[in-house]
Amino acid sequence: MPATSGYRTYIAIAGRRNVGKSSLINAIVNQEIALVSNVAGTTTDPVYKSMELQPIGPVTLIDTPGIDDEGELGEKRIERAKRAFYKADIGVLVVDSEPNEFEHFICNLFEKMHIPFIIILNKIDQLNNISNLKQLYINSFKKPVLEVSCKEKINIERVKEALTELKPKEEEIPMLPKFIKSNDIVLLVVPVDTGAPKGRLIMPQVATIREAIDRKAFPIVTSVEGVSEIISKLKQKPRLVITDSQAIGRVAELVPEDINLTTFSILEARHKGDISILTKDLDVVNNLENGDTVLIMEGCSHRPLSEDIGRVKIPKWLEKYTQKSLNFKFIAGKEFPDIEDVKNVKLVVHCGGCTLTRRMMMRRINAINRLGIPIVNYGVIISFLHGSLKRTLEPLSL
C-alpha cells in the first residue's frame, strides 16, 4: 500500500522567482515533472509532487511560488507559499545571487518554524565569483551551502544526501498503548456509516490493525451492534476495546467496566500530537457563552456529509451540552490557516490528523497554543461531551 500523506517527509523548495526551484525538483527526481520557464513567476501556487526518493523514502516535494512576487496577486501567492511551509519537515532555500531581504525572510521563517534547511547555490555553470557568494551565505545564515547546477546535473546526488541527513529523527509514538502484548485480544468497533465508504476502513483503523498484528496480538473488528455478542463469545476478555469516537456513548454502555476502553481519535491525540495539551483546557467548554466562536479544523479536504462529524455532529453536541448558541467556523486542508482566521476564537477543535505527519500536527498545536487559544481534538471533545473522557484516557495512563 502506498504511503499516505501522514507518513511522508515534506520538503519545501523556496526562493526568489527564477532561481531554479522547479529545475531543482526535476534534477532531484531526474524527470521533467515540474514546469520550467525563463519567465519569472511560472509557479503561481504551491505544487506538490509525491514520490519515493531514496534513501529518504516516501516524500512530497513542495514547489513554492517566488517569495519576491509582485503586485496584489503576487502578495496572495507569497501568502500561499508561507502557509505551505507549515507542512514542511525539511526546507531548501535556492539562490543564485547575493542575499537580500527575501533570503533573510525565508531563513527566519524556517528558523521560527523549527524547520531544518539547506541552502542551494544554483547555476554554478553560469555564475562568477562562486566562492564569494558561497561565503556570503555561510556568514549570513551559518548554514552549509551546496554548489549545484540543475541544468548540468552537478552535485545533485550531494543534495539528496544532505536532505537525508536533515530528515528529522522524531520519537516514534505507537498508536496502541504499550501494555498490548502477544496473544492479547484488541476489539475494534467500526461503525458502518457514510463516514467510511463501502469497502474501506479509515487510516487510524488500518494503522491500529497493523500495529496489533506486529505485536502478535489478535485484532477483531466488529460493528457497534456486534459488541456485546463478540465479548460474550470470547473465552478471553479483550485487553482493549477501541471504538470510533462518535459511537463512544453507545459502546461505553456495552463494554463492561473491567475492560479497557478508548477511541481511535484519543489514540491519535497521543500518536500524532501532544495529548497533554489537547486535554488541559477542557474547562473552557463549561465557560462558553452565547455567540462565542469555536473553530473546527480538519487536516484534509473532503466533501462534507449530511451527518459530518466535524461540521454537524460536534457542533450539535457542543450546543446541547453548553445550552448556548455558538458561532462555528470551519477550516479544512493541510495548509495552516491565516492567523487572522484563528484569532478571537474561544476554542479550536482539531481532527485526529490522520493525513498529517506528527510534525505537521505538532506545528499546528504549538502555533495555536502560543496564541493562548485552547485546543482539543475530536476524540477528546466527544468523549468529554458524552461523559466518557476519564474512562477513555485511562488506557493511556492519563
Residue pairs with C-beta under 8 A, 6 or more apart in sequence:
2 58
3 57
3 58
4 203
4 354
4 355
5 50
5 60
5 300
5 334
5 355
5 356
5 357
6 203
6 272
6 353
6 354
6 355
6 356
6 357
7 58
7 357
8 50
8 58
8 59
8 60
8 357
9 56
9 57
9 58
9 59
9 60
9 89
9 90
9 167
9 357
10 59
10 60
10 62
10 87
10 88
10 89
10 90
10 357
10 360
11 59
11 60
11 61
11 62
11 88
11 89
11 90
11 91
11 92
11 163
12 62
12 64
12 84
12 85
12 87
12 88
12 90
12 91
12 92
12 115
13 21
13 24
13 25
13 61
13 62
13 63
13 64
13 92
13 94
14 21
14 64
14 67
14 81
14 85
14 91
14 92
14 93
14 94
14 106
15 21
15 66
15 67
15 93
15 94
15 95
15 102
15 103
15 106
16 66
16 67
16 68
16 95
16 102
16 103
17 40
17 41
17 65
17 66
17 68
17 69
18 38
18 39
18 40
18 41
18 66
19 66
19 94
19 95
19 96
19 122
19 123
20 94
20 96
20 122
20 123
20 150
21 43
21 63
21 64
21 66
21 94
22 34
22 35
22 36
22 42
22 43
22 63
23 34
23 36
23 122
23 150
23 151
24 92
24 94
24 120
24 122
24 148
24 150
24 159
25 33
25 34
25 49
25 61
25 63
26 32
26 33
26 34
26 36
26 150
27 148
27 150
27 153
27 156
27 159
28 53
28 61
28 156
28 159
28 160
29 49
29 51
29 53
29 61
33 49
34 43
34 47
34 49
34 63
35 42
35 43
36 42
40 66
41 65
41 66
41 69
41 74
41 77
43 63
43 64
43 65
43 66
44 65
44 77
45 65
45 77
45 80
46 62
46 63
46 64
46 65
46 80
46 81
46 84
46 335
47 62
47 63
48 60
48 61
48 62
48 63
49 60
49 61
49 63
50 58
50 59
50 60
50 61
51 58
51 59
51 60
51 61
52 58
52 59
53 59
53 61
53 160
53 163
55 160
55 164
56 160
56 163
56 164
56 167
60 87
62 84
62 87
62 88
64 80
64 81
64 84
64 85
65 77
65 78
65 80
65 81
66 77
67 78
67 81
67 102
67 105
67 106
68 102
69 75
69 77
69 78
79 338
80 335
82 109
83 335
83 336
83 337
83 338
84 335
85 91
85 109
85 110
85 113
85 115
86 113
86 335
86 336
86 360
86 363
86 364
86 367
87 334
87 335
87 360
88 110
88 113
88 115
89 115
89 167
89 168
89 357
89 359
90 115
90 116
90 117
90 118
90 163
90 166
90 167
90 168
91 106
91 110
91 115
91 116
91 117
91 118
92 117
92 118
92 119
92 120
92 163
93 103
93 106
93 107
93 110
93 117
93 118
93 119
93 120
94 120
94 122
95 103
95 119
95 120
95 121
95 122
95 133
95 137
96 121
96 122
96 123
96 127
97 133
98 133
98 136
99 136
99 137
99 140
99 141
103 137
103 140
103 141
104 140
107 117
107 141
107 143
110 116
110 117
113 363
114 363
116 166
116 168
117 143
117 166
118 143
118 144
118 146
118 159
118 162
118 163
118 166
119 137
119 141
119 143
119 144
119 145
119 146
120 145
120 146
120 148
120 159
121 127
121 130
121 133
121 134
121 137
121 145
121 146
121 147
121 148
122 148
122 149
122 150
123 149
123 150
123 151
124 130
124 147
124 148
124 149
124 154
125 149
125 151
125 152
125 154
126 149
127 133
130 147
134 145
134 147
137 143
137 145
138 144
138 145
144 162
146 155
146 158
146 159
146 162
147 154
147 155
148 154
148 155
148 156
148 158
148 159
149 155
150 156
168 359
170 358
170 359
173 270
173 271
173 358
174 211
174 271
175 204
175 207
175 208
175 211
175 267
175 268
175 271
176 186
176 208
176 211
176 212
176 215
176 217
176 240
176 267
177 240
177 260
177 262
177 395
177 396
177 397
179 239
179 395
180 186
180 212
180 215
180 217
180 239
180 240
181 215
181 217
181 239
182 215
182 216
182 217
183 216
183 217
183 218
184 215
184 217
184 218
184 239
184 240
185 217
185 218
185 220
185 234
185 236
185 237
185 238
185 239
186 208
186 212
186 217
186 218
186 219
186 220
186 238
186 239
186 240
186 241
186 242
187 220
187 222
187 227
187 230
187 231
187 238
187 240
187 241
187 242
188 205
188 208
188 209
188 219
188 220
188 221
188 222
188 242
188 243
189 222
189 223
189 224
189 227
189 241
189 242
189 243
189 244
189 247
189 251
190 196
190 201
190 205
190 221
190 222
190 223
190 244
191 223
191 224
191 244
191 246
191 247
192 223
193 307
194 305
194 306
194 307
195 202
195 244
195 246
195 305
195 307
195 308
195 309
196 202
201 209
202 264
202 354
203 354
203 355
204 264
204 265
204 267
204 268
204 352
204 354
205 221
205 264
207 354
208 219
208 242
208 264
208 267
209 219
209 221
212 218
212 219
213 219
217 239
220 230
220 238
222 230
224 243
224 247
224 250
224 251
224 254
227 241
227 251
227 254
227 255
228 254
231 237
231 238
231 254
231 255
231 256
231 259
237 258
237 259
238 259
238 260
239 260
240 259
240 260
240 261
240 262
240 395
241 251
241 255
241 259
241 260
241 261
241 262
242 261
242 262
242 263
242 264
242 267
243 251
243 261
243 262
243 263
243 264
244 263
244 264
245 263
245 264
245 265
245 266
245 309
245 378
245 379
245 382
245 383
246 309
246 313
246 382
248 263
248 382
248 383
248 386
248 388
248 392
249 386
249 388
251 261
252 261
252 386
252 388
252 391
255 261
257 391
260 394
260 395
261 388
261 391
261 392
261 395
262 392
262 393
262 394
262 395
262 396
263 379
263 382
263 383
263 392
264 352
264 379
265 351
265 352
265 377
265 378
265 379
265 380
265 382
266 275
266 379
266 380
266 383
266 392
266 393
266 396
267 379
267 396
268 352
268 353
268 354
268 377
268 379
269 275
269 278
269 279
269 352
269 377
269 379
269 380
270 396
271 358
272 352
272 353
272 354
272 356
272 357
272 358
272 361
273 350
273 353
273 358
273 361
273 362
273 365
273 377
274 362
274 365
275 380
275 396
275 398
277 365
277 369
277 375
278 350
278 365
278 375
278 376
278 377
278 380
279 376
279 380
279 389
279 393
279 398
281 347
281 374
281 375
281 376
282 374
282 376
282 380
282 381
282 384
282 389
284 346
284 347
284 374
285 318
285 321
285 322
285 347
285 381
285 384
285 385
286 322
288 294
288 318
288 322
288 324
288 326
288 346
288 347
289 324
290 324
290 325
290 326
291 325
291 326
291 327
292 324
292 326
292 327
292 346
292 347
293 326
293 327
293 328
293 329
293 344
293 345
293 346
294 315
294 318
294 326
294 327
294 328
294 329
294 345
294 346
294 347
294 348
294 349
295 328
295 329
295 330
295 331
295 341
295 342
295 345
295 347
295 348
295 349
296 310
296 311
296 314
296 315
296 328
296 329
296 330
296 331
296 349
297 331
297 332
297 337
297 348
297 349
297 350
297 351
297 364
298 310
298 330
298 331
298 332
298 333
298 350
298 351
299 332
299 333
299 334
299 350
299 351
299 353
299 354
299 355
299 356
299 360
299 361
300 332
300 333
300 334
300 351
300 354
300 355
301 332
301 333
302 332
304 311
304 312
305 312
306 312
307 313
309 378
310 330
310 349
310 351
310 378
311 328
311 330
314 349
314 378
314 381
314 382
315 326
315 328
317 382
317 385
317 386
318 326
318 381
318 385
319 325
319 326
320 385
321 385
329 341
329 345
331 337
331 341
334 355
334 356
334 360
336 363
336 364
336 367
339 371
342 348
342 368
342 371
342 373
343 371
345 373
346 373
346 374
347 373
347 374
347 375
347 376
348 368
348 373
348 374
348 375
348 376
349 375
349 376
349 377
349 378
349 381
350 361
350 364
350 365
350 375
350 376
350 377
350 378
351 377
351 378
352 377
352 378
352 379
353 360
353 361
353 377
356 364
365 375
368 375
369 375
376 384
379 392
380 389
383 389
383 391
383 392
383 393
